[in-house]
Amino acid sequence: MYKLKKDGLKYLKIVHLLAVSCWIGGAMALTILNICQSQARSQEMLYGMNHASHIVDIWIIVIPGAIGCLLTGLIYGLFTNWGFFKHRWMMWKWILTILAMLSGTFFLGVWEGKMLEMSGVTHDSSFTDTNYLWIKSKHVLLTTVQVAMLIFMVYLSVFKPWKKAINENKAA
């Protein structure tokens, strides 16, 4: 099978690092925007913050970054000597990537949409609506967990713990 050469690997690394930066930075921005909602002085401000979160998440940073990480990871696995599950640290990166993408799709994205919809109402009910506040608290918690997972994946990439190949451990 075709393997990327030295220059190809460098370009792949650039694209991967840009995607990682978008995903982590976007996730941090979403967390901060949600925490800062307590500073909103009107329903319009609250809606604006939710709308900004939605744009950062869906159109500009988070989802494109996550997809970029997934695609560059697939290219690393297919067209380099790294493979997919050659090392434990790599296996954990795949598990965490899939987990982060699934939780973002099935929980964070849904909650974000509900908060946007609820805050779009013309009265000030979102400030005291227990359903809105419950969804917001779950969203803040899970985005914080997701940021921690993403930072842990960076740690795995840099320090490569459990560096021995999985097959080498079986032979020992």
Phi, psi and omega in degrees: 000149180296136175241141179294142177274180185305311180293321177300319178297322179295317178294321177298318179297319178300311182296318180297314180295323175296318179295317178299316180300317178297314183296310182292313180298318178295317179296321176294319179299318178298317179299313181295317178300319179292320179294321182285355179300336178294344178276349181296133182257354180210165177298324180296318177297316179299314178298318178299319178294318178293322178294318177299317177301316181297316180294315179299319183288302191280312194260331192247311195239298193294300183296315175301322178295316179296315179295320177299318178297316180298313182293316179292326174298318177297319178296317175304314183294321184275323191243018174225176178279356180293324183069198181252318186229031182293327182234151180298319181299325179289319177301317179294325176296319178296315180299312181292324177298311180296317179299316180295320180292319179293316180294325176294320182287311189267346179239296186300314180297319179295313180297319179299317178298319179294319179295320178297313180297313183294324181281349178282354178292147187281354178254172187272031186289333183297333180293333182239355182293116183296327178294315178298313182296325177294314179297316179299317181295321177293320180296315179298315181298311183290325176293325176295316177297318181295318176300316179299318178297317181295319177295322177297324177294324175296316176305313179300320181293324184278311186269340178045059177296162182055048191293333180301145177297149182301319180295328178294324179293326179291326182285335185283000000 
